[in-house]
Structure formats: C-alpha cells, structure tokens
Amino acid sequence: MSSLLIAGGHVLRPDMTVSQADVLIDQDSGLIEKIGSDLTAENTLQASNSLVTPGFVNGHSHVPMVLLRGYADDKSLDRWLEEDIWPAESTMTADDVHTGAKLGLLEMIKSGTTGFADMYFHVPEIVDAVNQAGLRALLGHGIVTTGKDADKALADVEKSLEFAQEYDGAAEGRISTAFMPHSLVTVGGEYLKEFVPRVREAGIPIHYHANETLNEVTPIVNDHGIRPLDYATDHGMLEPQDFVAHGVHVDEQEINLLAEAGTSVIHCPASNMKLASGMAPIQRMMDAGVTVGLGTDGAAANNDLSLLDEGRDAAMLGKIAANDASAVPAETVVQMMTQGSASALGFHSGVIEEGEPADLAVIDLAKPHLTPRNDLVSHLAYSAAGSDVKHTICDGRILMRDREVLTLKEKSIVKQAQQTASSVVSRVSS
C-alpha cells in the first residue's frame, strides 16, 4: 500500500472547527485513512504553519474561455456574448480548446481547486486535459439551438447526450457527466421535450444557466405565461441530481420550487457583478433549504478561476443583497466552496473525514495578510488568496507540491496559451 501523510497542519473539519492533526491518505484507494497524531506514512507533505482544507470545488465554469480573458470587458451579458464571445468561440478548434483547458486547469490547481463542473464544446479535449492534470470533473457539451437550422440544432443536442453516455467514468472514475442545455432561452422547447425523457431514462443529471438576467426571464414569462423554473419543471428539468447556474432573478415561488425539488444552485458572484446581471438572493435560498455551491463562471467574465476570490465576493455581495451584515457569513462561504459545490455536482469530496476522498488544499498561513490567526475560517472567506495555496492533492495524488505543479508543464502551457489566444483574436478581427 502506498501512503501519504499531510503532517503537522491545522485541519478544517466538516463542522467548521479547526484542530491540529495529521491526515493519513491511502494513495491506492485515494481515500483519507486516518486523522490524528503521531501517524506515519511512506511519503510526507509538510503542513506546519498551514491550514489543511477540503479541496475547493468550482461548481460552474467554462474553463477553455481563459483564452478570452481580458478580450471583452464592460458589457452586458447579451452584448458580451453576441458581439464578442460567441464570434471568438466560433473560430476555436479542438486544439485551441485543449490548450485553453490545460491553462485553466493549471490555474485551478495553483489555487487549490480539486474538482469542477464545466460546460463547453470539443469536450473530449477537456477530458484529455483533466486526465493529465489529475483533477476531478463533471463535464458536458453545452447546447445552443437558437440561430441554427434544424439539422445542426438536432446534432448539437444529440452530441450532448452522446458525450454524457460515452465519457461518464473516464479518467479512472474522476470524470462524471451531465446533459447541458445552455439555458432555457437558448435551447428550443421542442428539443427539451424530445430529449429530457431520454436523459432521465439514462439516469443523467442536467445542468443549465437559469434566471441569470432579466433577459432569461422576460421571454419565458411573455411566451409561456409562467416563470422560468416552472417552465423547467414542466420539461422535467428540476430534479435532485440537477443543478442550475446563477439563479439571480428568482422569486419566492421559484426558490420554494428549488427547495422542494432538491435542485442545487451554483452562485457566481464575480460574473454576476461584472456583467451587471444582478444580486442573487443566496441567503434566502439557503434559508429555504436550497443547496448552494460556488462557481467562477468563465474567466472572460470573472476574470480568474480562484474559488478563494469567489468566496470573498460571495460573502460581500450576499450581505449587500440581503441588506444584512450577518448574511452569508464566513462559515457558510467556506461550506459553499467545498461541501455545497461537491454536493451539487454529486462528488463525495468536500469534507475532511476518514473514508472520504483525499481531495485537499494546504494553505500557507505564514503570510502578513493571514496574521494574526484569530479565526482561520474567517481568513479563508475574507483574507486568503489562491496564491497562498502551497500543496494541492486530488484522489490521494499530489498535484502541486510547494507551488510546483507536478502533473502539467506550467511554462510550456503558458507559452502555448498566449500563442493560441493571439491566434484566436486575430481570426476574429480578420
């Protein structure tokens, strides 16, 4: 048996208490074997003066979009997508997506993320990148039928279902899949009516954008006379295994629908602020019993993939949205970026417990901005940065040791990504 000891750290437990302990990992199974003191193992990672946390889980992203970071800023969502992002993405090849995926995964490993959900295209290229990087992922082909003829639209929907069926369990079980309509207004109802029953029969979860902006609400209300999540319910798209992104413009009845259905919401505060989409009523959702996770969205709308940055945004925006300084407190934010997102994605990670997956991040506490150590949970929510992560472990495997990523070649990826991004931009402008 190969074993790994995370030694001498302060360990964040599921109840949000912190205690000094070693964490012993069975690397063959990828599980935490024991949490205690005076433990030994074949391999050791030092965690003295550090906080050992569950690896962060990015509940909603478009990872290869890192290639468009800084390409289009300061526009509303509809203009940003239609004028800039979709035209640029239409030029991307499978190789481009592969390069962008590796850059995004590198960024996530370096900021302590061990699992994520992603909606994009050329998704087999993302599978390959995940396999190399060693992360855990829930992946899906994003469907858009608007603006396409019937044959192309149908092919796009078919591709999402086929991908979900073919790649579930890839990367030695670290990859799971979902059927991913882009949103309730970018995928025609006739396709949802035809395919959702097939998806349900196959036992595949569904992930989509919902109520992100008023432009995703008003058309459904005008055309169908019901709210978007009622429309989703009518199409069988609000089940316990499903999760939606954003949920900014939900009313009380829709919040109750989510709670009753057991459907989770992934909050993306930085994207919502940058695109002026609005403030999601996250505290009200959680008060109603909705599981809420945390996501970065795409890096062109954020503009980074750090869950620690996102946690701070979630806390601050949550207080403004509720007009209550006690809303979305530090403990809740940390649970969102770990247990909440993991639960939404169907991962068994998100907690440091014996018998659970060894998906961990180790935060270096020997920093001026993390001193004094009055409350380490508070520091995670309000003070820590992605650059404070010194070790990242997923499925018992060391992905980063002392800031050096072991599974991906950082310098060559950064160089290739710059060249690829420049090429994509030049194609759009030509």
N, C-alpha and C positions, 0 to 999 in steps of 0.2 A: 504494500500500500504506500502511495506517495502522499505525504502530508505537508501542510504549510501552517506556520504559526504566525499570526499577527500579534506581535509581542509588545506589552507594556503600554498599551493605549488606554484612553478613556473611551468606553464603549456606549453608544446610544442604544438603549433598549426600546422595545415597542411601546412602552408606556411613557416614553419621552423622559425617562430618568437616565442619568449618566453615572457609570461606575467604572473604576479602573479594573481592567481584566485583560487576559489573553484570549484570542479567538483561534481555536484549532480547526483546521479545514482538512477534510478528506478530499484530496485532489482527484482521486479516481471517480468518486461519485459527484464531485462538485458541491458537496453539502457541508454545512457547519457541523462539526462533530461535537465540540465541547466549548463552553465559555467558562473560564475560571482562572486560577492562578497556578504558577509553577508547572505549566504544561510544556511539553517538548515535542519537536517535530523534525523531520528531515531537512526542511527548508524554513527560513525565518525572514519575515519582513519586520523591521523595527518600527514601532508606532509610538515611542516615547515622545512626550510633549505633543501629542496628536490626538485627534478625535476620530474614532472609527465609526463610520455611519453606514447605513444601508446605501448601496449604490443608487444614484438618482435615476428616475425613470421619466423620460421625456414622452408624455402621452400623446403628442400630436406634432408632427413635423413634415417637412418636405425637404429632406436632407440635401439632395443634389442642388437645391436652389442656392446653396452657398456660393455657387459660381456667379450669381447675380447680386451678391452683397454689395450695396452701395451703387448699384446700377440705376435704380429708380427709387427715389425717395419723395416724401412730402406730397403725396397724392391720396385721394380717397380710394377705397378698395376697388370699386368698379373701374375707375380710370387707370389705376395702377396695373390691374390685371389686363385690361383690354388694350391699353396703349403701349405697355412696356413688357410685362412678364410673359403673357401668352405668346406674343410675337417672338420674343427671345427663346422661349422654351420650344417653339415650333422648329427651331433650327438645330436643336440639340440632338446629337447622335447617341447611340448606345455607349460609345467610348467616352463621350462627354459626361454622361450620367455616371458612369463608373468612376471617372476621375473626381467628379463632384461629391459622390458618395464617400469616397475614401477621405477626402478633405474634411467633410462633415463628421465622419466617424472619428477621425483623429482629434478634431476639436472636442467632441463629446468625451472621449477617453480622458483627455487632458483636463477636463472639468468635472470628472467624477461620475459621469453618466454611464450606466452599465446596461440599460435597456431603453428601447424607444419604439414608437409606432410611426410608420411613415407611409404617406400616400404620394405616389409619383407614377412615372411611366418608365419603360425599359427596366422593369423591376428585377428581372433576373440578374442584371448588372449590380443592383444593390444587394441581392442575395450573395453574390460572389464577394463583394466588399465586406459584408457582415461576417462571412465565413473567415476571411483573412483577419479581420480586426478582433474577432473573438467576443463580440457583443451579443446581447440578446435582443430580438426584434420581432415586432408584429408588422407585417408588410402587406401592401395591397396595391393593385393597379387602380389609379384614380380614373373615374369615368366622367366624361363630359359628352353629352349628346347634342346640346344646342349648337347650332351653326354647322351641323354635319348632315350629309344626306343619309337616307335610311340605312343603306348598306354599311356605311362607315360607323354610324351610331351603334348599330346592332353588333358589329365586330368589336367595338370598344367595350360594350357590356359583356360580351362573351369572354373577352380577354381577361376581365377582372375575375370572373367566376373560374375560368380555367387556371389562372395563376394560383388562386386560393386553394384549389383542389390539388394542384401538382406540387406546390412547394411547402405545404404545411409539414413541419417536422424536419426541414432542411437544417444544415449546419449542425449536425449531431443533436437535433432537437431544440436548438436555441432559437429557431425561427418558427413562428406561427403566422397565420394569415387571416385576412378578412376580405370581404366584398366591400368595395369602397366607391360608392357614388360620390361625386364631388360635393354636391349639395342638392337640396330639394328643388331648386330652381334651375340648375344646370343639367339635370337629367330628366328626360320626359317621363311623365307618369305612366305611359304605356309600357315603357321598359321596366319600370319598377313593378308594375302589375304582373308582367310576364316572369321576371327573374327572381324576385324576392321569394316566392314559394319554392323555387329550385334551390336557392341558397339555404332556406330553412330546412329543406329535406336533407341537404348535405351537412347540416349542423355547423354552418359557417357564420361567424359574427359579422355584423355590419358596422361600418364606421363612416361618418359623413359630417360635413360642415352643416350647422343648423343655427338659424337666428343670429348670424354673425353681424349683419347690418339690417337696417330697415328695408333695404332693397331685397333682402331674402325673406322678408315677412309680408310686405305690402302686396306683391304679386299673387301670393297664395291666398291671402285674405280676399283680394279682389276677384280672382278667378274661381275660387272654390268656396268662399264664404266661411272658411274655418282657419284657425291658427296653424302655423307650420307643423307643430308637433302633433296636432290632431290629424293632419294630413299624413304625417309619418306613421301614426298609429293605424290609420285606415289602410296603409300599404304594408303593414306588418313589420315596421322598421323600428319598433320601440320594445325591445326585449332585454332581459337581464344581461345577456352576453354582448349587447351592443353598447357603443359609446359614441357620443357626438362631440364635436369640437366647437368651442366658443360659447354658445348659449347666451349671448349678450342681451338680446331683446326677447326675453321670455316673460310671460305674465304669470300670475299666481296659479292659474289653472294649468299652465304648461309645467310649472315647477312641480305641482302635485302629480301630473302625469308621469314625469320622470321618476319621482319617488315611488309611485305605485308600480311602475313598470320595472324598476330596478336598473334602469339605463343610466350609465355614468356620463358625466360631463368633464371635458378637458378644458380647463381655463387657460387662456393665452393672453395674459395682461399686456405684455410689451407690444405685441402685434395690434391688439385692440386699441391701445393708446396711440401708437404711431400712425395707424390708418384712420384714427378718429372714429372707430366703429362704435364705441360706447363703453359703458362700465357694466360688466356682468354682475348680477345680484348674487354673488357667490355665498355670502353669509346666509342669505335667505334660502338658498338651495340646500346648504348643509343643515340648516335648522329644520328643513322639511324632510331630511333623511336621504338626500341625494349624495351619492359618492362623487367626489370632485377630485380630479387629478390636475396635474400641471403640465403644460406644454409650451414649447418655444414658438411653434408655427415655423414657417420657413425663415431662413436667415436674411432674405431680402426684405422681410417685414419686421425685423426684430432689433438689431442685426447680428445677433450671436446665438449660439446654441447652449449657453450655460444655464442650467437649472437653478444655480445659486443666484444668478442675476434675476431670473424669473421669479424666484421665491420672494425676493425683496419687493419686486414690482407688485406681486400678488397681495402682499401684506399692505403696502401703501395704498394701492388702488382700492382694495377691499374696504379700507376704512373710509375713504372718500365716498365710495358708492353707498355705504351704509350710513354715512354721516355719524360715525361712531368709532372712536379711537380704540375701543375694545374689540371691534370686529376683526375677523381673520387674524388671530394672534399668532405668535411665533410657533407654538406647538402645532397649530393647525397647518401652517405653511409647510413645516417640515414633514408632516404626515401627508400632505398633498403631493409633495415631490418624491415621496417614497411609497408608502402604503397605498395612498389614493390612486396614483397612476398605475401602480402594479396591479391593483385590484381591477381597475377599469380595463386593463389590457389582458387580464387573465393570467398574469405572471404570478408565480408563487414566491417571488422575491419581495423586497421592500421592508423586511424586518431582519434584525439580527437575533436569531433563535436557533437552538440546536435542532438539527434535522431540516433546516431551511436552506435554500440555495445560497452559496457563498458569493453573493454579488455585493461588493463592498467598496467604499471610498475612504481614504485616510487623509484627513485634513491637518495640515501643519499649523499648530497653534502658536508657534514661536514667531509671531508677527506683531508689529506695533498695533495694527488695527484689530487684532484679536486679544488685546491686553487691556485691562485685567480680565481674568476668566470668571467674571461674576455669574454668568449664565451661558452655558455653551449652546443650548438650544436657541437662545436669543441671538447668539453670534452666527449660528447657521442661517437664520432667517434674515438678519439685518446687516451683518458685517462681513461674512466670508465671501470670497470671490473664487471663481473657477481656478485661478492660478494658485490658490492655496492648497489644492489637492496634490499630494505627493505620490500616492500609490492608488491604483485602480485595479480591482480584481473582479472577474466575472466567471461564474461557473467554476470557481476554485482556481482559475488560471490568472496569473499576474499579467495584466495588460500594460500597466505602467509601473515602473519602479523608480522612485526618486526623480520624477518628472520626465524620465526617458520612456517613450512608448516602445514596447518590445515586439508588438505584432505588426506594426506598419512602419514604413520608412519615411519619417517625417520630412526630411529635406527634399527628397525626390518628389513626394506628393505635393508639397507646397509649390515647388518649381513647376511641375506639370499643371497644377490647377491654375496658376497665373497665366500660363500659356493658353490653356483651354478657355478660360474666361475671356481673354483678349480676343480669341478666335470667334467665340460666340457673339460678342458685342460687335465685332467687325462684320459678321454675316448679317446682323440685323440692320446695320447702317448702310450696307452696300446695295 
